[in-house]
C-alpha cells in the first residue's frame, strides 16, 4: 500500500521549490525512458516499446503538472508513472 501526502499548501509547496526540483528529476526520468529505446536496450518492439512509451508519456504528465504548480496533478500523474513502472518490472525485471 502506498500512502501519498499532498503538500501542506500550494504556497508551502512553491516556497520549498518543489516544482523546480521535481521538474529536474522528471526530465531525467523522461530521458531515461528515451535511453531504453536505444540500441540493444530495446528488448522487443511490442511490449517493451509500449511500456516505454507509456513511461515517457506518464513522465511528461508529471513534468507538466509540476511546471503548472499543480500538486494534485503531480500526485495523479505520479501514480500513473508508478503503475507503468510496476507493469514493466513485472514482465521484464531480472530475476
C-alpha positions in Angstrom: 0.0 0.0 0.0 1.3 3.4 -1.0 0.4 6.4 1.2 0.6 9.7 -0.6 0.7 13.0 1.2 -0.3 16.2 -0.5 1.8 19.2 0.3 0.6 21.4 3.1 -0.5 24.1 0.7 0.4 25.4 -2.7 2.3 28.3 -1.1 4.3 25.9 1.0 5.0 23.7 -2.0 6.2 26.5 -4.2 8.2 28.1 -1.3 10.1 24.9 -0.9 10.9 24.9 -4.7 9.3 21.6 -5.1 8.2 22.2 -8.7 11.7 23.1 -9.8 13.2 20.1 -8.1 10.5 17.8 -9.4 10.9 19.2 -12.9 14.6 18.4 -13.0 14.0 14.9 -11.7 11.2 14.2 -14.0 13.2 15.4 -17.0 15.8 12.8 -16.1 13.1 10.1 -15.9 11.8 11.0 -19.3 15.3 10.9 -20.7 15.9 7.5 -19.1 12.9 6.3 -21.0 14.3 7.6 -24.2 17.5 5.7 -23.5 15.6 2.5 -23.0 14.8 2.6 -26.7 18.4 2.9 -27.9 20.5 0.1 -29.4 20.4 -3.2 -27.6 18.3 -1.8 -24.8 15.3 -2.2 -27.0 14.3 -5.7 -25.9 11.4 -6.1 -28.3 9.3 -3.9 -30.5 6.0 -4.8 -29.0 5.5 -4.8 -25.2 8.8 -3.2 -24.3 8.2 -0.4 -26.7 4.6 0.1 -25.4 5.7 0.1 -21.8 8.5 2.5 -22.5 6.2 4.9 -24.5 3.7 4.9 -21.6 6.5 5.5 -19.1 7.7 8.5 -21.1 4.1 9.9 -21.5 3.5 9.5 -17.8 6.7 11.3 -17.0 5.7 14.1 -19.3 2.4 14.4 -17.5 4.2 14.7 -14.1 6.5 17.3 -15.6 3.6 19.3 -17.0 1.8 19.2 -13.6 5.0 20.3 -11.8 5.5 23.2 -14.2 1.9 24.3 -13.7 2.4 24.0 -10.0 -0.5 21.6 -9.5 0.3 19.3 -6.6 -2.8 17.2 -7.2 -1.9 16.8 -10.8 1.6 15.6 -9.8 0.1 13.0 -7.4 -2.3 11.7 -10.1 0.3 11.6 -12.8 2.9 10.2 -10.4 0.5 7.3 -9.7 0.2 6.6 -13.4 4.0 6.7 -13.7 4.4 4.3 -10.8 1.9 1.9 -12.4 3.8 1.9 -15.7 7.0 1.1 -13.8 5.3 -1.7 -11.9 3.7 -3.3 -15.0 7.0 -3.3 -16.9 9.0 -4.6 -14.0 6.5 -7.4 -13.5 7.3 -8.6 -17.0 11.0 -7.6 -17.6 12.8 -7.3 -14.2 15.8 -9.5 -14.0 15.3 -12.3 -11.5 
